[in-house]
Amino acid sequence: MHIVFVAGGTGGHINPAIAIAGTVRQRHKDAKISFIGNRTGMEATLVPKAGYDFYPIDVAGFQRKPSFQNLKRNIDAVYKMFHSTRQSEQLLRELKPDMVVGTGGYTCGPVLRKAAKMGIKTATHEQNAFPGVTTKMLCKYVNEVMVAMPQAIGRLPDNRKYTVTGNPVRQEIIHADQQSARKKLGLDNRPMILSLGGSLGARAINEAVAELLAWHANTGKYYHFHAIGKHGMGFMPQLLHDKGVDYENSKTLRISEYIYDMDLVLPAADLVINRAGAATLSELQVQGKPSILIPSPNVAENHQYYNAKALADNGAAILIEEKDLTGQRLIEAVKGVIENPEKLHQMGKAASAMAVFDANERIYDVLMRLYLS
């Protein structure tokens, strides 16, 4: 059996694909698993690190906001769309997969559409309650459409069948133990904060986290792991230095562009500060992590806000909209949770109660049914 996964753009699309691939590999040791993704996307780094073969194509997404710069980008995207379709066909003929599975992002479009036209079995998985443009477009081509949440079905074409599965989470995240993870990272019993500026690096989050780090960095009371993100690398290191945060020589801080050992860092954390992508929230839920969520305002249908609100309404998270985010607001929120063990415990318990632990198995069942059909 040979399955090709297609995912790209952000960790929210890539990590679910890696999670599904891990479940397949666990059940079928001899299965061949490959990935196709954008040559310049995060997947070009994350997929090989996860141990899978990666095949690049050149593709770009369309920009929705009208501007001269975006017009130029969209002209380039049109050119790459045709080019990526040819590349997709060439790769699919070379790889000869039994099945192609997409987990979102514009990279999926040309590959799954071409695979369907070539008669290859295809499936796609939508992580959010508000489906993306690519998922809506692919509904008329692919054999199976899986959704994480039933709310997504009402926003998709009503002339086909959908399977509700939940969001896939990597096995190493599901089964990770906090104490073992902390021991491997060399942490003592001081609380650990994990903050993520988004895979591309959200300036608003990075700037607020810089204030948070300046507040506690020199006290040594907390460990703090922070991922700056791609665009944050251009300004965050200097900003931290300006605020007197000497993270290079600190024994309690770890600042990096991206966290590649998330299977250790997330389980080790006591409090997580993050965006509110559906895949990320699923990981927080299965790990039972209290969180402070700052939804991205730059997503379709404002879906991250509704993702975050679901956790906040259940007492599992604190929701701060980006328009209300300041360094002081973040400090107050962190202080109110990290210094209150009972609140920390109750938020974590509430997160666990929302978890879907068998999403990987549900998706695996759909793929095997398609493979055997």
Stockholm file with secondary structure:
# STOCKHOLM 1.0

chainA/1-373         MHIVFVAGGTGGHINPAIAIAGTVRQRHKDAKISFIGNRTGMEATLVPKAGYDFYPIDVAGFQRKPSFQNLKRNIDAVYKMFHSTRQSEQLLRELKPDMVVGTGGYTCGPVLRKAAKMGIKTATHEQNAFPGVTTKMLCKYVNEVMVAMPQAIGRLPDNRKYTVTGNPVRQEIIHADQQSARKKLGLDNRPMILSLGGSLGARAINEAVAELLAWHANTGKYYHFHAIGKHGMGFMPQLLHDKGVDYENSKTLRISEYIYDMDLVLPAADLVINRAGAATLSELQVQGKPSILIPSPNVAENHQYYNAKALADNGAAILIEEKDLTGQRLIEAVKGVIENPEKLHQMGKAASAMAVFDANERIYDVLMRLYLS
#=GR chainA/1-373 SS CEEEEECCSSHHHHHHHHHHHHHHHHHCTTCEEEEEEETTSTHHHHHHHTTCEEEEECCCCCCCSCCHHHHHHHHHHHHHHHHHHHHHHHHHHHHCCSEEEECSSTTHHHHHHHHHHTTCEEEEEECSSSCCHHHHHHTTTCSEEEESSGGGGGGSCSSSCCEECCCCCCHHHHTCCHHHHHHHHTCCSSCEEEEECTTTTCHHHHHHHHHHHHHHTTTTCCEEEEECCTGGGGTHHHHHHHTTCCGGGCSSEEEESCCSCHHHHHHHCSEEEECCCHHHHHHHHHHTCCEEECCCSSSGGGHHHHHHHHHHHTTSEEECCGGGCCHHHHHHHHHHHHTCHHHHHHHHHHHHHTCCTTHHHHHHHHHHHHHHC
#=GC SS_cons         CEEEEECCSSHHHHHHHHHHHHHHHHHCTTCEEEEEEETTSTHHHHHHHTTCEEEEECCCCCCCSCCHHHHHHHHHHHHHHHHHHHHHHHHHHHHCCSEEEECSSTTHHHHHHHHHHTTCEEEEEECSSSCCHHHHHHTTTCSEEEESSGGGGGGSCSSSCCEECCCCCCHHHHTCCHHHHHHHHTCCSSCEEEEECTTTTCHHHHHHHHHHHHHHTTTTCCEEEEECCTGGGGTHHHHHHHTTCCGGGCSSEEEESCCSCHHHHHHHCSEEEECCCHHHHHHHHHHTCCEEECCCSSSGGGHHHHHHHHHHHTTSEEECCGGGCCHHHHHHHHHHHHTCHHHHHHHHHHHHHTCCTTHHHHHHHHHHHHHHC
//
